[in-house]
Amino acid sequence: MYKKILSVTAAAVLVASFALAEQAKQFTGNDYLALSKQKRVEIVTALIRDAKAGSVRIKQTPVSYCRRLDVFYARHPDMKAQQLAVVLKTLIIMEYDWEQRGVDKDTLARQWLGDNAYRQNRARLGR
């Protein structure tokens, strides 16, 4: 009986997690910034969990990416209207934290960022 309750609870958490990830994909930076810090972490966690479900490894924590997002939106207010998922993926790629089997991180960064932003990012990282 206990295992059945645990399985039902785990299934409910999994469904809620997928629903949150789907909702988060529609979020913009403005939506993100309107949330409490706890909800921001939940949204970023859901987006990272969704990426990991696609065989992506991300080592840094959702909290660290929330900090980066907060700083990014403060420095680039014009980007608040963009999809949160795209901005987050960009930040993860810029940190060379997006690991996917068979995909070279440098090649991915160049493709995702474009040549100019790629070179600027490499200089920022001292590479």
N, CA, C and O atoms as a DFTB+ gen file, in Angstrom:
508 C
 N C O
     1  1       0.827      -1.190       0.000
     2  2       0.000       0.000       0.000
     3  2       0.876       1.261       0.000
     4  3       0.614       2.208      -0.741
     5  1       1.934       1.258       0.854
     6  2       2.834       2.403       0.944
     7  2       3.519       2.666      -0.402
     8  3       3.650       3.818      -0.816
     9  1       3.956       1.598      -1.085
    10  2       4.617       1.746      -2.385
    11  2       3.668       2.346      -3.413
    12  3       4.075       3.146      -4.255
    13  1       2.397       1.954      -3.338
    14  2       1.411       2.463      -4.287
    15  2       1.195       3.962      -4.072
    16  3       1.101       4.722      -5.036
    17  1       1.116       4.382      -2.823
    18  2       0.948       5.802      -2.517
    19  2       2.174       6.580      -2.967
    20  3       2.055       7.665      -3.536
    21  1       3.339       6.031      -2.716
    22  2       4.582       6.663      -3.132
    23  2       4.645       6.784      -4.653
    24  3       5.076       7.812      -5.173
    25  1       4.220       5.746      -5.368
    26  2       4.226       5.769      -6.834
    27  2       3.260       6.818      -7.363
    28  3       3.577       7.531      -8.314
    29  1       2.088       6.916      -6.756
    30  2       1.095       7.912      -7.183
    31  2       1.635       9.315      -6.909
    32  3       1.481      10.210      -7.741
    33  1       2.258       9.512      -5.767
    34  2       2.838      10.811      -5.425
    35  2       3.954      11.173      -6.400
    36  3       4.021      12.305      -6.878
    37  1       4.818      10.226      -6.691
    38  2       5.914      10.474      -7.634
    39  2       5.364      10.812      -9.016
    40  3       5.882      11.704      -9.687
    41  1       4.342      10.121      -9.437
    42  2       3.726      10.394     -10.736
    43  2       3.118      11.793     -10.768
    44  3       3.233      12.497     -11.771
    45  1       2.476      12.197      -9.678
    46  2       1.870      13.526      -9.610
    47  2       2.938      14.612      -9.678
    48  3       2.753      15.626     -10.350
    49  1       4.049      14.401      -8.987
    50  2       5.152      15.364      -9.017
    51  2       5.735      15.442     -10.422
    52  3       6.047      16.533     -10.901
    53  1       5.884      14.312     -11.080
    54  2       6.424      14.273     -12.433
    55  2       5.514      15.024     -13.407
    56  3       5.996      15.798     -14.234
    57  1       4.219      14.804     -13.314
    58  2       3.258      15.493     -14.189
    59  2       3.303      16.992     -13.936
    60  3       3.298      17.780     -14.882
    61  1       3.347      17.395     -12.667
    62  2       3.410      18.818     -12.334
    63  2       4.703      19.433     -12.865
    64  3       4.705      20.572     -13.332
    65  1       5.789      18.690     -12.795
    66  2       7.075      19.167     -13.282
    67  2       7.042      19.400     -14.789
    68  3       7.531      20.423     -15.270
    69  1       6.477      18.469     -15.526
    70  2       6.367      18.630     -16.981
    71  2       5.456      19.800     -17.329
    72  3       5.733      20.544     -18.269
    73  1       4.380      19.967     -16.583
    74  2       3.463      21.082     -16.828
    75  2       4.173      22.410     -16.593
    76  3       3.998      23.355     -17.362
    77  1       4.971      22.482     -15.536
    78  2       5.716      23.698     -15.240
    79  2       6.736      23.987     -16.333
    80  3       6.909      25.139     -16.731
    81  1       7.406      22.956     -16.818
    82  2       8.390      23.137     -17.891
    83  2       7.717      23.661     -19.154
    84  3       8.252      24.543     -19.825
    85  1       6.554      23.125     -19.476
    86  2       5.823      23.589     -20.662
    87  2       5.394      25.038     -20.497
    88  3       5.496      25.830     -21.434
    89  1       4.910      25.389     -19.299
    90  2       4.511      26.757     -19.011
    91  2       5.723      27.682     -19.085
    92  3       5.633      28.789     -19.616
    93  1       6.842      27.232     -18.559
    94  2       8.059      28.042     -18.522
    95  2       8.571      28.363     -19.922
    96  3       9.179      29.412     -20.132
    97  1       8.334      27.480     -20.869
    98  2       8.798      27.715     -22.242
    99  2       8.151      28.954     -22.850
   100  3       8.712      29.563     -23.760
   101  1       6.972      29.331     -22.353
   102  2       6.259      30.493     -22.874
   103  2       6.626      31.784     -22.142
   104  3       6.246      32.870     -22.577
   105  1       7.357      31.675     -21.043
   106  2       7.719      32.826     -20.221
   107  2       8.694      33.739     -20.946
   108  3       9.535      33.290     -21.724
   109  1       8.563      35.024     -20.674
   110  2       9.544      36.008     -21.132
   111  2      10.347      36.451     -19.916
   112  3      10.052      36.059     -18.787
   113  1      11.346      37.257     -20.154
   114  2      12.110      37.821     -19.047
   115  2      11.223      38.649     -18.126
   116  3      11.404      38.631     -16.908
   117  1      10.269      39.372     -18.698
   118  2       9.335      40.155     -17.878
   119  2       8.531      39.252     -16.946
   120  3       8.334      39.579     -15.776
   121  1       8.069      38.113     -17.468
   122  2       7.324      37.160     -16.641
   123  2       8.210      36.633     -15.512
   124  3       7.789      36.547     -14.358
   125  1       9.423      36.290     -15.865
   126  2      10.385      35.768     -14.895
   127  2      10.639      36.778     -13.775
   128  3      10.612      36.425     -12.596
   129  1      10.884      38.020     -14.146
   130  2      11.208      39.057     -13.160
   131  2      10.029      39.399     -12.254
   132  3      10.227      39.931     -11.162
   133  1       8.818      39.106     -12.688
   134  2       7.631      39.372     -11.875
   135  2       7.426      38.326     -10.780
   136  3       6.600      38.512      -9.887
   137  1       8.176      37.229     -10.850
   138  2       8.030      36.130      -9.894
   139  2       8.864      36.361      -8.637
   140  3       9.814      37.143      -8.641
   141  1       8.495      35.670      -7.568
   142  2       9.320      35.659      -6.359
   143  2      10.611      34.908      -6.664
   144  3      10.696      34.193      -7.663
   145  1      11.597      35.068      -5.820
   146  2      12.871      34.360      -6.033
   147  2      12.674      32.849      -6.024
   148  3      13.311      32.132      -6.795
   149  1      11.795      32.367      -5.155
   150  2      11.524      30.925      -5.086
   151  2      10.898      30.427      -6.384
   152  3      11.283      29.374      -6.891
   153  1       9.941      31.173      -6.924
   154  2       9.301      30.765      -8.180
   155  2      10.275      30.856      -9.349
   156  3      10.208      30.048     -10.275
   157  1      11.173      31.826      -9.313
   158  2      12.187      31.929     -10.369
   159  2      13.038      30.660     -10.395
   160  3      13.308      30.102     -11.458
   161  1      13.455      30.214      -9.212
   162  2      14.264      28.996      -9.124
   163  2      13.464      27.799      -9.631
   164  3      14.018      26.941     -10.320
   165  1      12.180      27.725      -9.307
   166  2      11.344      26.617      -9.769
   167  2      11.242      26.604     -11.291
   168  3      11.316      25.542     -11.908
   169  1      11.074      27.774     -11.898
   170  2      10.959      27.865     -13.361
   171  2      12.279      27.477     -14.026
   172  3      12.288      26.701     -14.982
   173  1      13.377      28.005     -13.532
   174  2      14.689      27.681     -14.112
   175  2      14.994      26.199     -13.908
   176  3      15.538      25.549     -14.801
   177  1      14.651      25.668     -12.748
   178  2      14.838      24.235     -12.492
   179  2      14.052      23.409     -13.501
   180  3      14.562      22.418     -14.024
   181  1      12.826      23.806     -13.777
   182  2      11.996      23.075     -14.744
   183  2      12.601      23.131     -16.141
   184  3      12.606      22.126     -16.852
   185  1      13.107      24.287     -16.539
   186  2      13.727      24.415     -17.867
   187  2      14.997      23.576     -17.959
   188  3      15.240      22.931     -18.979
   189  1      15.799      23.579     -16.916
   190  2      17.020      22.776     -16.920
   191  2      16.669      21.292     -16.912
   192  3      17.302      20.502     -17.612
   193  1      15.677      20.916     -16.137
   194  2      15.244      19.515     -16.101
   195  2      14.750      19.081     -17.488
   196  3      14.998      17.953     -17.914
   197  1      14.060      19.970     -18.180
   198  2      13.572      19.669     -19.529
   199  2      14.741      19.465     -20.488
   200  3      14.706      18.561     -21.323
   201  1      15.774      20.297     -20.374
   202  2      16.967      20.133     -21.223
   203  2      17.659      18.815     -20.917
   204  3      18.099      18.109     -21.825
   205  1      17.751      18.487     -19.637
   206  2      18.402      17.240     -19.232
   207  2      17.629      16.025     -19.732
   208  3      18.220      14.984     -20.017
   209  1      16.328      16.155     -19.836
   210  2      15.518      15.057     -20.372
   211  2      15.864      14.810     -21.841
   212  3      15.631      13.720     -22.364
   213  1      16.419      15.822     -22.499
   214  2      16.869      15.704     -23.885
   215  2      18.331      15.332     -23.985
   216  3      18.973      15.627     -24.993
   217  1      18.871      14.690     -22.965
   218  2      20.251      14.198     -22.935
   219  2      21.295      15.303     -22.862
   220  3      22.407      15.142     -23.364
   221  1      20.949      16.409     -22.248
   222  2      21.891      17.503     -22.043
   223  2      22.348      17.455     -20.591
   224  3      21.544      17.233     -19.686
   225  1      23.639      17.664     -20.376
   226  2      24.174      17.745     -19.012
   227  2      24.482      19.202     -18.710
   228  3      25.149      19.887     -19.486
   229  1      23.986      19.662     -17.573
   230  2      24.237      21.014     -17.100
   231  2      24.726      20.874     -15.664
   232  3      24.012      20.346     -14.812
   233  1      25.928      21.341     -15.396
   234  2      26.544      21.125     -14.086
   235  2      26.184      22.195     -13.058
   236  3      25.999      21.887     -11.880
   237  1      26.083      23.438     -13.494
   238  2      25.814      24.509     -12.541
   239  2      24.357      24.444     -12.072
   240  3      23.498      23.879     -12.748
   241  1      24.104      25.021     -10.926
   242  2      22.786      24.919     -10.300
   243  2      21.783      25.912     -10.878
   244  3      22.168      26.936     -11.442
   245  1      20.500      25.606     -10.737
   246  2      19.469      26.573     -11.143
   247  2      19.617      27.910     -10.412
   248  3      19.382      28.962     -11.005
   249  1      20.000      27.882      -9.142
   250  2      20.189      29.126      -8.391
   251  2      21.272      29.984      -9.036
   252  3      21.118      31.201      -9.140
   253  1      22.370      29.359      -9.471
   254  2      23.441      30.134     -10.107
   255  2      22.948      30.755     -11.417
   256  3      23.336      31.873     -11.756
   257  1      22.102      30.040     -12.147
   258  2      21.571      30.611     -13.387
   259  2      20.520      31.679     -13.111
   260  3      20.361      32.597     -13.916
   261  1      19.806      31.586     -12.005
   262  2      18.880      32.658     -11.629
   263  2      19.672      33.942     -11.358
   264  3      19.264      35.026     -11.773
   265  1      20.787      33.814     -10.673
   266  2      21.639      34.986     -10.419
   267  2      22.115      35.595     -11.734
   268  3      22.090      36.812     -11.913
   269  1      22.546      34.737     -12.644
   270  2      23.017      35.237     -13.945
   271  2      21.883      35.917     -14.718
   272  3      22.083      36.962     -15.337
   273  1      20.706      35.319     -14.675
   274  2      19.556      35.921     -15.361
   275  2      19.226      37.287     -14.769
   276  3      18.966      38.235     -15.510
   277  1      19.234      37.395     -13.457
   278  2      18.934      38.673     -12.805
   279  2      19.915      39.754     -13.246
   280  3      19.514      40.872     -13.568
   281  1      21.202      39.411     -13.259
   282  2      22.229      40.362     -13.687
   283  2      22.067      40.677     -15.173
   284  3      22.165      41.834     -15.583
   285  1      21.819      39.648     -15.971
   286  2      21.667      39.837     -17.413
   287  2      20.520      40.804     -17.722
   288  3      20.686      41.735     -18.509
   289  1      19.362      40.581     -17.104
   290  2      18.211      41.449     -17.374
   291  2      18.437      42.865     -16.856
   292  3      17.915      43.818     -17.435
   293  1      19.207      43.023     -15.771
   294  2      19.537      44.363     -15.270
   295  2      20.432      45.103     -16.267
   296  3      20.296      46.310     -16.463
   297  1      21.347      44.362     -16.890
   298  2      22.279      44.974     -17.851
   299  2      21.685      45.121     -19.248
   300  3      22.105      45.984     -20.019
   301  1      20.714      44.281     -19.569
   302  2      20.133      44.276     -20.918
   303  2      18.600      44.293     -20.830
   304  3      17.952      43.305     -21.175
   305  1      18.022      45.405     -20.374
   306  2      16.561      45.461     -20.206
   307  2      15.789      45.255     -21.516
   308  3      14.624      44.859     -21.500
   309  1      16.440      45.522     -22.631
   310  2      15.797      45.315     -23.928
   311  2      15.522      43.836     -24.207
   312  3      14.725      43.514     -25.088
   313  1      16.167      42.942     -23.473
   314  2      15.995      41.499     -23.689
   315  2      14.858      40.895     -22.862
   316  3      14.572      39.705     -22.986
   317  1      14.214      41.697     -22.025
   318  2      13.155      41.184     -21.150
   319  2      11.962      40.624     -21.915
   320  3      11.234      39.781     -21.393
   321  1      11.758      41.076     -23.131
   322  2      10.617      40.604     -23.924
   323  2      10.903      39.259     -24.607
   324  3       9.991      38.627     -25.141
   325  1      12.162      38.826     -24.590
   326  2      12.538      37.563     -25.239
   327  2      12.143      36.370     -24.376
   328  3      11.983      36.492     -23.161
   329  1      11.990      35.217     -25.020
   330  2      11.641      34.000     -24.291
   331  2      12.729      33.645     -23.286
   332  3      13.915      33.622     -23.615
   333  1      12.310      33.374     -22.072
   334  2      13.221      32.999     -21.001
   335  2      14.045      31.766     -21.366
   336  3      15.248      31.725     -21.105
   337  1      13.411      30.770     -21.962
   338  2      14.100      29.522     -22.305
   339  2      15.268      29.781     -23.255
   340  3      16.318      29.153     -23.122
   341  1      15.103      30.682     -24.195
   342  2      16.160      30.995     -25.159
   343  2      17.293      31.759     -24.480
   344  3      18.468      31.479     -24.717
   345  1      16.937      32.722     -23.638
   346  2      17.961      33.494     -22.924
   347  2      18.742      32.580     -21.982
   348  3      19.968      32.662     -21.905
   349  1      18.025      31.707     -21.266
   350  2      18.699      30.780     -20.354
   351  2      19.643      29.856     -21.114
   352  3      20.782      29.654     -20.693
   353  1      19.184      29.296     -22.221
   354  2      20.049      28.412     -23.010
   355  2      21.285      29.166     -23.492
   356  3      22.387      28.618     -23.499
   357  1      21.102      30.404     -23.887
   358  2      22.230      31.219     -24.343
   359  2      23.246      31.404     -23.221
   360  3      24.448      31.259     -23.443
   361  1      22.771      31.723     -22.020
   362  2      23.678      31.895     -20.888
   363  2      24.410      30.594     -20.559
   364  3      25.603      30.609     -20.253
   365  1      23.702      29.482     -20.620
   366  2      24.321      28.184     -20.338
   367  2      25.395      27.868     -21.382
   368  3      26.481      27.401     -21.040
   369  1      25.090      28.121     -22.632
   370  2      26.061      27.882     -23.706
   371  2      27.260      28.814     -23.552
   372  3      28.399      28.400     -23.767
   373  1      27.010      30.070     -23.182
   374  2      28.103      31.027     -22.997
   375  2      29.042      30.597     -21.870
   376  3      30.227      30.929     -21.895
   377  1      28.536      29.877     -20.904
   378  2      29.362      29.382     -19.803
   379  2      29.996      28.026     -20.134
   380  3      30.701      27.455     -19.302
   381  1      29.755      27.520     -21.320
   382  2      30.246      26.207     -21.754
   383  2      29.770      25.107     -20.805
   384  3      30.502      24.168     -20.493
   385  1      28.529      25.252     -20.357
   386  2      27.942      24.303     -19.419
   387  2      26.905      23.404     -20.095
   388  3      26.360      22.511     -19.446
   389  1      26.626      23.615     -21.357
   390  2      25.664      22.805     -22.112
   391  2      26.432      21.648     -22.735
   392  3      27.124      21.823     -23.738
   393  1      26.311      20.478     -22.145
   394  2      27.038      19.299     -22.632
   395  2      26.061      18.319     -23.253
   396  3      25.094      17.891     -22.621
   397  1      26.330      17.976     -24.491
   398  2      25.490      17.034     -25.212
   399  2      26.391      16.077     -25.972
   400  3      27.306      16.490     -26.684
   401  1      26.115      14.797     -25.809
   402  2      26.954      13.776     -26.442
   403  2      27.063      14.028     -27.947
   404  3      26.064      14.218     -28.641
   405  1      28.299      14.024     -28.423
   406  2      28.548      14.180     -29.851
   407  2      28.527      15.615     -30.339
   408  3      28.674      15.865     -31.536
   409  1      28.346      16.565     -29.425
   410  2      28.302      17.974     -29.820
   411  2      29.463      18.704     -29.153
   412  3      29.560      18.750     -27.927
   413  1      30.331      19.267     -29.966
   414  2      31.465      20.031     -29.463
   415  2      30.955      21.359     -28.894
   416  3      30.216      22.081     -29.563
   417  1      31.348      21.676     -27.662
   418  2      30.870      22.894     -26.998
   419  2      31.263      24.157     -27.756
   420  3      30.483      25.106     -27.835
   421  1      32.455      24.166     -28.306
   422  2      32.926      25.332     -29.041
   423  2      32.132      25.533     -30.332
   424  3      31.762      26.654     -30.681
   425  1      31.882      24.446     -31.019
   426  2      31.089      24.516     -32.250
   427  2      29.671      24.982     -31.929
   428  3      29.112      25.825     -32.630
   429  1      29.101      24.426     -30.869
   430  2      27.753      24.828     -30.451
   431  2      27.720      26.311     -30.125
   432  3      26.805      27.019     -30.546
   433  1      28.710      26.788     -29.378
   434  2      28.755      28.206     -29.014
   435  2      28.826      29.089     -30.257
   436  3      28.127      30.098     -30.341
   437  1      29.649      28.722     -31.202
   438  2      29.785      29.522     -32.437
   439  2      28.467      29.528     -33.223
   440  3      28.047      30.569     -33.729
   441  1      27.828      28.375     -33.321
   442  2      26.563      28.284     -34.063
   443  2      25.453      29.054     -33.357
   444  3      24.685      29.766     -34.004
   445  1      25.363      28.917     -32.048
   446  2      24.259      29.523     -31.294
   447  2      24.432      31.039     -31.165
   448  3      23.468      31.795     -31.279
   449  1      25.684      31.474     -30.923
   450  2      25.938      32.881     -30.658
   451  2      26.231      33.700     -31.912
   452  3      26.009      34.911     -31.928
   453  1      26.724      33.055     -32.954
   454  2      27.197      33.783     -34.121
   455  2      28.669      34.143     -33.917
   456  3      29.156      34.169     -32.787
   457  1      29.364      34.418     -35.001
   458  2      30.811      34.624     -34.945
   459  2      31.236      35.775     -34.033
   460  3      32.149      35.610     -33.224
   461  1      30.596      36.926     -34.146
   462  2      31.006      38.085     -33.373
   463  2      30.803      37.854     -31.869
   464  3      31.730      38.055     -31.084
   465  1      29.614      37.440     -31.469
   466  2      29.333      37.188     -30.047
   467  2      30.187      36.032     -29.526
   468  3      30.595      36.028     -28.365
   469  1      30.451      35.059     -30.389
   470  2      31.311      33.930     -30.013
   471  2      32.705      34.431     -29.642
   472  3      33.248      34.058     -28.602
   473  1      33.284      35.281     -30.500
   474  2      34.628      35.812     -30.238
   475  2      34.643      36.669     -28.960
   476  3      35.577      36.586     -28.162
   477  1      33.610      37.483     -28.779
   478  2      33.522      38.310     -27.567
   479  2      33.410      37.437     -26.319
   480  3      34.019      37.730     -25.290
   481  1      32.648      36.390     -26.417
   482  2      32.483      35.493     -25.271
   483  2      33.793      34.772     -24.952
   484  3      34.158      34.624     -23.786
   485  1      34.489      34.328     -25.984
   486  2      35.782      33.661     -25.751
   487  2      36.754      34.626     -25.059
   488  3      37.486      34.227     -24.152
   489  1      36.761      35.886     -25.484
   490  2      37.628      36.881     -24.857
   491  2      37.200      37.107     -23.396
   492  3      38.052      37.246     -22.519
   493  1      35.916      37.144     -23.142
   494  2      35.401      37.321     -21.781
   495  2      35.876      36.200     -20.878
   496  3      36.219      36.425     -19.717
   497  1      35.894      34.983     -21.420
   498  2      36.308      33.815     -20.642
   499  2      37.832      33.619     -20.597
   500  3      38.338      32.759     -19.877
   501  1      38.548      34.435     -21.380
   502  2      40.000      34.319     -21.418
   503  2      40.463      33.077     -22.168
   504  3      41.479      32.480     -21.811
   505  1      39.742      32.693     -23.180
   506  2      40.097      31.494     -23.964
   507  2      40.741      31.870     -25.268
   508  3      41.103      30.994     -26.053
